[in-house]
C-alpha cells in the first residue's frame, strides 16, 4: 500500500479511538448524576481511561518492538469498538452495574487510545525525521477531529436508543479492522543504533521538563471533559448547545494544529511551549469565570474555549521535535527507532498521568471549593509551571545571552564613534 494510504489508516484510527472520550462527555455525566453517582466518582470513571493508558504505555514502551506497530494500531481499533459495546446498557441498569460498565468501558477505551497514540507517534517521528512538527500537527488534527466528532455523535445518540446505537457503532468499528490492516500494508524493520537509548531518558532535565509540559497539556483537556457539561448547565444551556461548546474547544485546537505550525515555527520551540502555558493560565481564569477580573457572563466562558485550544497547540506541537533534538544534541543519543519509541512511550505515560489527575482534581476540588476557585487555582498552577520551565529549560538564559550578544555587537561601534568625537 502507498504511503498516503498508510497515513490515512493511522489518522482514521486516531479519530475512532479519540471520539469515544469526548462522546460520553456529552451524556454520561448527566446520566450518572441522575442515577446517584457523586462528582468525584464520575471523575474517577474518566480517570480510569488514562490509568489504563498509562499501564499500556509502560507495556508498549518495552514490548512494542516485539508486538509490531501494525498489530498495535489494529488492536487500538478493536479496543475502541469494545468500549462502546460495554457502555451500551448504562441507561437500563442500576447504580452498581452502571459503575462496573462505566469503569470497564473507560479502561478499554484507555488501552485503545494508548495503543494508537504510542504507535502513531513513533511511526511519524522515525519515518519523517525532517517533518516531525508537520506530522505531529496532523496527528493532533486527527485527534482533534475525533474530539469534534465525539460530541456530535453523543448528541445524536441521546436522541434515540442509546443501547441500540452504541451496539451499532461498536460493531461497525470492529468490522473496520480488516480494511485498516490492508491499508497499513507491511511496516519496515526496526532501526537500532544504540540500545541504551531506551534507558534513562527521563533523567535528562530538559526532556523531563518537556514531559511535564505534555502532562500539563493533557491535564488541561481532561479537567474540562468531565466538568464542563455540569458547569454549562448552570447557564441553562440545552444539551445540543453544550455539544457545540465541546466542538468549539476541539475545533479550535484542531485548527491551530493544522494551520498554526508555520506560526509556531517563527518562535523557538521552548518559547512557544512557555507562552502556551501562560495562555492556558489566562484562559482558565476565563473558564469559570474568575469574578475578580471578569463578569460572570456566558460569553466569557465561550471565549475561553478557543483560547484554551490555542494554548494547547502552542505547548504540544513543539514538544516532540524539541525532545528529539535535545536528546541528540544535548545528551548525545543516536536518532533511531529505539529513541523514537522511548520518547513516544514516555510522552504517552505523561499524557496518561495528566489525564488521570485532571478529572480527579476537578471532581474533588469542585465539590470542596467550587468551580470558580478550582479553575483559578488551576490557572495559577499552569503559570507557575510555565515559570519553572522558563528557567529550567535554559530559555531564560538563552534570552539573556542573546541580549548580551546584541550588546557586544553594538558596543564596538559605540567605541569607534567615541574615539572619532574625541
Phi, psi and omega in degrees: 000153182288165180296322180295319179297319179296314178301317181299319179297320179293316180297318179295323178295321177297316179301313183296321184281338181266336182299318182301327184297313179277338179298312184287340178296340183280337182224334187295312183304321181289319177298312181296319179297317180293333179272357172108005177284135179283164185299321182290330177289320176299318176299321179294325177298314178295328180287337178297329177300302179290334177297316175295322177296323179298312179297319179296317180297321177298320178294314183292327179304328183264325192246357182296331177299332178270321181291320183098145182291321181298312179300321179296318179295314181296322178297325181299319180294318178299315179296323179296316178297318179296325180298324178289321180297320181292327185280345192302327185271012192297333179286343190246013182236166177282181187295327181292310180291328174301314179300314182293309182297322181298312181294319180296317178298317180295321179295314179297318178296322179295320177297315180298315180297318179296321180298309184289323182290319178294314182293315182294318179301313184289327176297311186285328178292316185278325185272344180227063187297333182270354181229035185301314183295323179293314182293319178295324176299320178291321176301312181292329175295320177295319176298316178298322177297320176298320179290335175284315181295326182307303180298324177298314179296319179298319179296323178290319183298318184287348177284337182239216179273109181300322180301306184293317185289324176292325176297315180298314180298315181298315180293321179299316180297316180297324180290347177282346185303312179300322178297314180295325178299318178293318181293325182288331180065213181253131179273152178289164177290156177294142174255119182235115177257331185205106182295342179288349179302331184279354186254131167075010182296323182294342179280352179280121190305314184291325177290320179298321178294321176296320177297324175297324176292323175299319177299316179299316178303311183289325176302318182295332177280310188287341173293317186285321190305308183276348188251339187292321182302310182294327177294316181290333176296335176295335176270007177061038176281139174289165187299321184290329176287327174298320176301318179295329177294317175298321179295320179301315179297311182292321182294321179294318177298316179298318180300313182289331175292322181284317190247355182270352184302315181294324179292314183292334178295336179291340177259150171295145187311311184293328177295315178299316181296315179298312180296327177299319178295321178293318178298318178300317179301314180297316183294326179288335173293332180275342190293326183283309357272171178283113190286354175291328184247319188246148172289152181279074183239147180298324184294332175294316178298315181295322179294329181294333188293311176293332177292322174301314179300321178295314179296321178298316179295322179298326180282310193286315188302319182277348190292317179297307177303321181292320179295317178298314181295317181293319179299322182279312187277320184272329187238003170071023179274142182287143177278103178212184184292330178295318177297316180298314179298319182295313181292319178297318179296314180294324178296316180290332173295316179294322175300316183297319179297315177298323181288332176286313185292320186306302181296322179294315178302313181296310185297316184287311185288327177297321176296325186275313189236000177092163185292317184296313180294325180292315179292326178293319177296320178297318178301318179297320179295319179299312180296320179299316179291327175300320179292320176301318180295320180306315183273319184289330182278352183087005182294317180297318178298323179294318178299317181295317181295323178295322179295317179294324180296318178296320179297320180293331177287327183278324188301320178301322179295323179296319180295319179297317180297323180295318181294325180291317180297324178293000000 
